Amino acid sequence: MNLGSRRSQLILFIIISYAYLWLLFGLGRLFEIPFSYDIHEPGGILVLFGVPSSLFAAGFVTLITRGSGGLRQLFRYTLAWRFSFKWYLFGLLTPLLVSFSCGFAAVWIDGIRMAENWFSPSMPLGFMTFLLIYIGLGEEIGWRGFALPRFQEILGSLGGSIATGVFWAFWHVPLFLMPGSSQYGHSIPLFVYLLTCWTVPMAVFVDKANGSVIPAILFHVAVNFLAFAILHPYKYFYIFWGITAVIAAPFLPRPLFRFGNRSVKIGMFAN
């Protein structure tokens, strides 16, 4: 494998991200460790080590291909904060707006009543805040900061966003096999669809923020906050996120799709 090629770097990143998470899943199964978000329990420790697997993979691939200077540049580039404040707001508020719209549609169209205990955090608020930020940082530098621009070079801005969403979603598959996790018992195809829909507006926000993944981290924090703390009707959830992805797609840079072997470098280390 020619690691000087960004395509090869992407392949290695995916292999390491997946292998690392499946290794932890295998250890959990081997020693019969139940899933937990509590960091005082063995299952919680596995979660803490598993969340940043894509970050570790991106850091490792960058380190062996570009050295410590490249690693520092990866973090400076993906965590740059000087961009228009509106993209901070778009990243944070888009999931809240979509969820509100879903709830409003369910109440208005179907007469569904909102739960009286609609704010029901599944864990202490202080720890949940830490976990939400930790998950956002742990996943976004790898998937949106490292993988997304490489996928977009090969497949175009929209094609690359879709590919990133699909690989990101399937990376979560071990969670569907762990009783107690948020994903356990849910549909994998719907999850892949949902995360692919999420990736399209996230890709727009990252592009508008000049490659910074901070809007994607805020987006990720918001969607996980809704999952962990808010009870709201989900009937129109998948429809509204599909609509959101369609609305966001035209704001991606051209070309939206790229075919063949030709690639154009996007983002970090483009020159």
TIMAR-457554 format. One line per 4 residues: for each residue y, z, x of N, C-alpha, C. Coordinates in steps of 0.001 Angstrom, whole numbers. Atoms other than C-alpha are relative to their C-alpha. Layout:
Y/Z/X/Y/Z/X/Y/Z/X  ...
// end
This chain:
-1191/0/842/0/0/0/1249/0/883  -1235/102/-762/3365/-1071/1426/1054/911/-621  -917/-967/593/5538/1981/794/1457/-375/188  -1361/500/-81/8611/24/1798/412/-696/-1286
-255/637/1287/8303/-1685/-1587/240/1056/-1063  -298/-966/1068/9925/186/-4481/-1060/-54/-1093  1108/97/957/7104/-1113/-6708/-1150/910/448  1057/-861/-531/4576/631/-4433/393/1474/-97
-485/-1371/137/6724/3770/-4423/-172/497/-1435  159/-355/1410/6661/3748/-8217/-1463/296/-325  1427/-208/245/2871/3409/-8292/-456/1329/584  383/-1260/-635/2455/6293/-5845/573/1188/-760
-624/-1054/801/4887/8414/-7857/-829/312/-1238  786/-198/1229/2855/7883/-11048/-1346/652/321  1305/-560/-377/-458/8612/-9297/124/1491/309  -163/-1401/-379/827/11875/-7815/372/855/-1210
-423/-759/1179/2552/12997/-11037/-1173/308/-919  1147/-173/896/-578/12470/-13099/-1084/861/654  1086/-714/-674/-3068/13744/-10515/310/1487/127  -405/-1393/-162/-1117/16947/-9905/-171/770/-1313
95/-682/1293/-929/17790/-13617/-1450/139/-449  1412/-72/393/-4592/16964/-14248/-760/992/882  620/-1001/-864/-5548/19114/-11252/236/1395/-555  -294/-1303/586/-3779/22097/-12799/-763/201/-1311
770/-83/1243/-5407/21312/-16156/-1463/305/307  1385/-244/-381/-8802/21203/-14447/-217/1431/470  109/-1393/-439/-8173/24562/-12774/29/953/-1189  -69/-826/1192/-7210/26030/-16128/-1300/1/-768
1283/107/694/-10409/24756/-17715/-1108/692/793  1046/-556/-846/-12571/25811/-14748/-18/1524/-76  -81/-1464/18/-11325/29403/-14828/301/554/-1390  -182/-401/1401/-10895/29457/-18639/1318/758/-194
-1335/-602/127/-7175/30230/-18439/663/-541/-1262  -636/495/1228/-5555/30032/-21905/1437/-430/252  -1375/485/-129/-2291/28130/-22286/973/1091/-418  -1031/-980/333/839/30273/-22327/1321/-430/600
-1331/172/-573/4589/30029/-21846/470/1271/694  -357/-1287/-593/4642/33643/-20660/-318/-24/1496  202/116/-1439/5155/33585/-16890/-683/1232/590  731/-1169/-473/3520/37017/-16637/-1508/-180/-161
1414/287/192/208/35444/-17610/-403/-1203/854  441/1133/-835/-1936/32991/-15568/339/-1352/-602  -335/1268/633/-1380/30243/-18138/1461/-365/168  -1419/241/-204/2378/30642/-17816/316/-431/1418
-183/417/-1392/2138/30349/-14036/-383/-1467/167  404/1413/-73/259/27056/-14454/1064/-897/-608  -1075/787/609/3021/25830/-16764/1174/-138/968  -1118/44/-938/5686/26748/-14211/-262/-974/1154
341/921/-1078/3841/24792/-11521/-177/-1431/-516  278/1329/532/2982/21880/-13835/1230/-766/-428  -1204/672/520/6409/21140/-15335/650/-907/1041  -706/858/-972/7986/19842/-12084/-902/-941/785
896/877/-763/5038/17653/-11070/664/-1336/316  -683/1272/-278/7153/14501/-11418/1118/185/1016  -1023/-306/-1005/9937/16162/-9406/-631/85/1389  704/-81/-1287/7459/17017/-6641/-410/-1394/472
447/1342/-360/6104/13461/-6754/1162/-850/503  -1175/775/-425/9571/11889/-6541/499/467/1359  -454/-537/-1278/10550/14219/-3714/-924/-387/1143  963/334/-1041/7358/13559/-1764/88/-1467/390
-67/1439/-292/7547/9769/-2082/1302/-330/723  -1285/238/-665/11232/9794/-1128/-18/506/1436  37/-604/-1329/10579/12067/1844/-789/-858/986  833/764/-942/7803/9919/3334/507/-1425/193
-502/1369/-142/9664/6658/2767/1427/-54/539  -1402/30/-429/13292/7607/3477/426/1247/773  -303/-1168/-808/13105/10943/5242/835/1032/-738  -753/-1094/620/15088/14103/4628/1366/-458/-496
-1275/536/466/18326/12125/4345/-135/-667/-1354  249/626/1289/16851/10090/1506/-237/1027/-1081  256/-1062/975/15698/13280/-198/1310/643/-442  -1315/-566/364/19209/14736/-48/772/-969/-874
-708/993/800/20585/11485/-1422/-566/-73/-1411  620/-7/1324/18081/11585/-4286/633/1066/-878  -557/-1097/799/19436/14949/-5426/1502/-180/-223  -1438/233/192/23091/14056/-4829/245/-1049/-1066
-178/1119/925/22703/10853/-6820/-375/396/-1423  497/-300/1348/20671/12182/-9743/712/1177/-642  -693/-1167/555/22683/15397/-10141/1517/-93/171  -1449/192/-68/26153/13913/-9639/618/360/-1346
-574/-497/1255/28453/15475/-12207/1347/-641/-351  -1308/594/272/31648/13412/-11952/-142/-1315/-746  -14/1160/887/31442/11031/-14877/656/436/-1293  -742/-304/1221/33116/10822/-18264/-677/1109/-812
514/-1148/738/32729/14038/-20264/-713/-415/-1288  619/414/1263/31767/12053/-23352/-1501/-199/146  1441/198/-175/28344/11320/-21815/-735/1326/72  563/-1346/167/27735/15055/-21525/-232/271/-1485
91/-266/1442/28431/15254/-25257/-1056/-874/-661  1011/884/586/26317/12223/-26127/-1404/519/313  1319/-496/-372/23368/13652/-24197/-398/1225/-794  311/-1253/678/23585/17055/-25849/-51/-138/-1513
-156/21/1458/24598/16090/-29393/-855/-1037/-708  792/1032/673/22515/12976/-30083/-1257/567/-669  1180/-560/674/19251/14911/-30736/366/887/-1189  -407/-872/1093/21125/17422/-32896/445/-828/-1209
-467/866/1081/22755/14636/-34926/-1168/-679/-707  1165/652/595/19446/12804/-35449/-798/999/-835  756/-1010/747/17691/16021/-36530/735/411/-1273  -791/-309/1197/20544/16872/-38905/-143/-1116/-1031
135/1134/909/20307/13367/-40393/-1368/-8/-675  1348/-77/575/16546/13773/-40873/-65/1070/-1079  4/-1090/971/17035/17101/-42608/803/-347/-1243  -836/388/1136/19839/15746/-44798/-715/-1005/-884
741/1007/771/17720/12737/-45840/-1132/637/-792  1108/-653/694/14767/14973/-46710/497/815/-1186  -563/-807/1096/16959/17268/-48817/558/-899/-1092  -693/846/974/18938/14477/-50491/-962/-933/-736
904/984/605/16128/11964/-51095/-1179/671/-690  1244/-587/514/13120/14208/-51660/181/1384/-600  -229/-1320/573/14725/17467/-52738/-688/1119/753  650/-1028/-807/13041/19364/-49894/1016/1090/332
-892/-1113/-295/14547/22814/-49405/-164/435/1458  33/-509/-1369/15473/24029/-45944/-578/1411/-7  579/-1338/-104/13534/27088/-44838/1110/1032/183  -1004/-1052/-129/15492/30325/-45184/76/512/1439
32/-440/-1402/14400/31331/-41693/23/-1214/922  -32/1271/-724/15433/27942/-40272/208/208/1506  -133/-299/-1420/16429/29547/-36961/-1065/1023/378  1141/-851/-323/13127/30944/-35657/-475/-284/1424
418/226/-1397/12914/30988/-31855/-1433/471/238  1401/-325/-253/9319/30973/-30664/-172/899/1221  42/-865/-1185/10226/33099/-27616/1378/634/154  -1323/-616/-206/13063/35385/-26452/1029/-1020/455
-1022/1018/-250/16332/33465/-26266/325/-154/1486  -317/83/-1425/17017/34336/-22627/-1036/-806/754  1056/741/-679/13651/33093/-21452/-40/-1444/-472  14/1365/522/13847/30063/-23744/1090/-838/668
-1080/722/-684/17182/29096/-22172/-432/-408/1404  504/316/-1341/15645/29332/-18706/-1043/-1110/-60  1085/969/82/12560/27365/-19784/516/-1392/-342  -538/1296/405/14579/24605/-21446/675/-699/1182
-671/589/-1164/16724/24058/-18344/-1017/-371/1073  1033/238/-1013/13690/24320/-16060/-799/-1261/-324  738/1191/413/11794/21695/-18077/859/-1249/201  -883/1152/-164/14813/19381/-18118/140/-426/1453
-117/319/-1425/15335/19598/-14366/-1324/-486/570  1307/315/-559/11622/19467/-13636/-495/-1387/-339  494/1307/421/11020/16265/-15560/989/-1134/217  -955/1112/46/14260/14284/-15549/309/-614/1356
-261/587/-1312/14861/13883/-11800/-1104/-988/363  1113/901/-281/11411/12328/-11518/-35/-1204/-913  212/1114/941/11167/10251/-14689/1242/-857/-202  -1200/792/230/14789/9235/-15295/747/-312/1301
-726/233/-1240/16148/9576/-11750/-737/-886/985  799/757/-960/13278/8056/-9756/-721/-1175/-655  846/1041/587/10957/6094/-12060/797/-1025/-810  -719/914/900/13418/4612/-14580/659/-1160/735
-626/1160/-655/15511/2511/-12142/-1010/-954/617  1025/875/-584/12350/1184/-10498/-698/-820/-1078  568/761/1116/10783/222/-13807/987/-1060/-476  -1002/946/476/14059/-1443/-14806/172/-1170/958
-59/1101/-961/14133/-3489/-11593/-1081/-1035/-293  1155/881/195/10734/-4916/-12486/-6/-618/-1392  198/404/1401/10891/-5166/-16303/1287/-215/-777  -1256/75/728/14588/-5238/-17194/384/1366/-529
-495/-1322/387/16709/-2416/-18576/-742/577/-1202  730/-498/1164/14984/-2165/-21967/-1500/50/264  1422/-10/-335/11528/-3144/-20742/-347/1167/905  228/-1125/-884/11824/-563/-17972/115/1335/-712
-145/-1235/776/13001/2085/-20424/-1253/258/-830  1214/-138/797/10013/1434/-22662/-1175/431/876  1092/-353/-916/7613/1583/-19712/117/1447/462  -212/-1387/-411/9161/4847/-18519/-412/951/-1111
354/-855/1128/8806/6332/-21990/-1497/104/-201  1455/0/198/5150/5322/-22243/-693/830/1079  639/-762/-1080/4174/6683/-18825/372/1482/-73  -446/-1386/165/6228/9836/-19425/-799/685/-1111
741/-584/1124/4488/10393/-22766/-1455/275/368  1412/-198/-347/955/9896/-21430/-181/1060/1084  44/-1087/-976/1770/12285/-18593/-230/1348/-693  141/-1248/756/1822/14998/-21307/-1391/193/-598
1280/-53/702/-1747/14268/-22473/-768/1305/211  728/-1272/-131/-3286/17434/-20922/439/1068/-1004  -488/-993/949/-1070/19471/-23270/-647/-154/-1369  662/227/1284/-2815/17875/-26247/-1413/581/-22
1351/-545/-119/-6068/19384/-24997/7/1515/192  -128/-1439/-249/-4737/22953/-24635/427/727/-1265  -403/-805/1156/-4796/25228/-27699/1146/941/363  -1162/-843/-253/-1471/27039/-27938/1209/-761/483
-1146/790/-447/694/24272/-26513/690/-632/-1202  -770/617/1090/3390/22595/-28607/-625/-1304/-467  564/1306/334/1466/19300/-28518/-1411/91/-585  1407/-107/410/-2011/20612/-29370/-155/-303/-1492
283/345/1385/-3387/19072/-32559/861/-1101/-574  -883/1052/499/-667/16432/-32876/-510/-1379/435  413/1373/-257/-998/12644/-32766/554/-497/1331  -451/551/-1276/-868/11135/-29281/766/-1312/-210
-776/1241/205/190/7639/-30516/1408/260/-527  -1341/-304/509/3097/9131/-32500/859/642/1080  -727/-635/-1094/4076/11202/-29488/488/-1059/990  -393/1086/-900/4106/8086/-27282/1161/-787/-611
-1083/705/700/6246/6291/-29879/1298/797/78  -1197/-840/36/8649/9248/-30115/675/76/1361  -603/-120/-1325/9160/9694/-26372/532/-1335/505  -536/1317/-348/9612/5954/-25952/1337/-215/-690
-1281/80/723/12330/6071/-28625/1051/868/682  -947/-875/-696/13957/8999/-26814/505/-631/1288  -356/521/-1319/13937/7169/-23500/1076/-1071/-74  -1002/1069/92/16094/4294/-24758/1419/570/11
-1355/-558/-128/19252/6343/-25530/196/798/1283  -130/-717/-1267/18530/8532/-22490/339/-967/1132  -271/1004/-1035/18510/5391/-20324/1442/-496/-92  -1401/408/174/21857/4326/-21811/929/1050/607
-881/-1067/-484/23403/7715/-21033/-55/114/1525  135/-52/-1460/22030/7732/-17470/749/-1161/635  -721/1163/-521/23393/4233/-16909/1505/221/-71  -1439/-227/158/26829/5193/-18257/498/1105/926
-361/-1080/-922/26783/8285/-16022/-233/-401/1458  161/544/-1359/26256/6039/-12970/-1253/516/702  1268/-408/-585/22669/7146/-12455/-266/1486/-23  228/-1440/99/23176/10872/-12955/-934/290/-1172
940/-341/1068/20362/12427/-14996/477/1210/-802  -489/-1170/730/22532/15293/-16266/33/-245/-1516  70/222/1446/22968/13648/-19718/-1436/16/-522  1404/-21/409/19172/13186/-19848/-533/1430/-32
405/-1402/12/18664/16846/-18944/522/688/-1257  -572/-598/1209/21027/17887/-21750/-723/-490/-1247  767/578/1101/19207/15534/-24136/-1351/707/-120  1317/-630/-37/15870/17036/-23087/85/1455/-447
-219/-1386/425/17207/20581/-23496/178/74/-1510  -282/-26/1434/18444/19753/-26992/-1254/-261/-833  1185/301/808/15193/18192/-28258/-1020/1128/91  933/-1113/-121/13133/21063/-26867/508/1241/-720
-570/-1107/769/15528/23609/-28372/-339/-150/-1480  347/257/1397/14979/21994/-31754/-1477/286/-266  1437/-203/170/11210/22123/-31229/-371/1480/64  364/-1399/-225/11147/25743/-30062/691/976/-946
-812/-999/704/13767/27307/-32331/400/-359/-1426  -532/399/1304/14671/25274/-35436/-1109/-530/-901  925/522/1002/12566/24758/-38560/769/-975/-884  -684/996/813/13664/21510/-40193/-1010/-1051/-454
949/1000/523/11991/18788/-42305/-200/-1151/985  335/1054/-952/10200/16190/-40163/-349/-1326/-676  500/1182/712/9497/13614/-42865/585/-1295/542  -658/1231/-445/12025/11055/-41590/253/-10/1506
-251/-190/-1425/11910/12167/-37951/-257/-1271/798  387/1165/-791/10094/9135/-36557/811/-1235/-396  -812/1131/457/12072/6678/-38683/1382/52/641  -1363/-124/-518/15448/8020/-37565/49/-186/1514
-9/213/-1451/14464/8088/-33902/-229/-1469/347  160/1432/-202/13288/4496/-34174/1322/-728/-201  -1310/604/261/16659/3563/-35657/959/285/1156  -865/-380/-1126/18439/5459/-32876/-280/-860/1223
368/831/-1149/16510/3526/-30216/503/-1429/-176  -458/1366/273/17356/195/-31872/1521/-94/161  -1463/-4/-130/21056/1117/-32050/414/102/1466  -370/-234/-1395/21100/2242/-28415/-320/-1182/900
499/1042/-898/19229/-724/-26921/1062/-1020/433  -984/1002/-434/22139/-3244/-26956/1004/517/1017  -959/-564/-952/24202/-844/-24815/-576/100/1414  596/50/-1328/21762/-1169/-21911/517/-1229/748
-464/1178/-763/22794/-3518/-19064/-971/-1166/-118  838/1193/24/21484/-7091/-19030/-606/-250/1382  824/435/1125/18871/-8394/-18720/-793/1159/-597  788/-1037/656/17037/-6295/-21281/-1462/-78/411
1390/190/-421/13712/-7799/-20241/-20/-947/1195  169/853/-1161/12578/-9355/-16997/-1489/-295/149  1406/403/-108/9356/-11305/-16486/-233/-662/1354  332/606/-1284/7555/-12547/-13413/131/998/1130
-4/-855/-1172/7650/-11185/-9884/1396/316/517  -1347/-221/-497/11381/-11331/-9391/535/1344/-488  -583/-1280/379/13119/-7961/-9368/1394/104/581  -1354/-253/-457/16715/-6851/-8988/184/1490/125
-105/-1444/-232/17489/-3467/-7485/1110/605/-835  -931/-727/845/19192/-986/-9748/63/1430/510  -114/-1434/-269/20572/2443/-8954/-94/331/1466  10/-552/-1341/19913/4516/-5864/-703/-904/993
559/776/-1089/19216/2732/-2580/-76/-1502/-358  41/1411/415/20004/-659/-4203/387/-923/1146  -464/878/-1075/21645/-1968/-1070/-896/85/1226
// end
